[in-house]
Amino acid sequence: MIEDTDTTWTIAQMADDYAVTHRALRHYEHLGLISPERDGQRRIYHRRDRTRLALVLRGRRLGFSLEQISTILGMYDDQPGEAGQLRYLLSQIGDRREDLERRRRDIEDSLRELDELEARCHEDLARLP
């Protein structure tokens, strides 16, 4: 199916399509992450806004800050271009992966401690009359 490149969306349609609030969309606009056309008070979203919003939401799901996402999106349009954007993104992926691995180790340590505490509680409970 060929998509019409002239298709536009309202803020309500965007919010529904991406399961975000109108407030979130306005916030992303304020930060320059998306830039809908304005017709008075109406916001008119184009394909580029949808693509950028999808990237913003994906970045958030992966744990990137809005500042990092803004840098990544900005690099695509400006120098150093796509290659610089990809290098920066790779470094951010590495940092994020390290953070998640550290968190996973912390969670595993906490779970082991809880297992030990639970076992001691069961042992102490079994010794009580």
Disulfide bonds with the S-S distance in Angstrom:
none
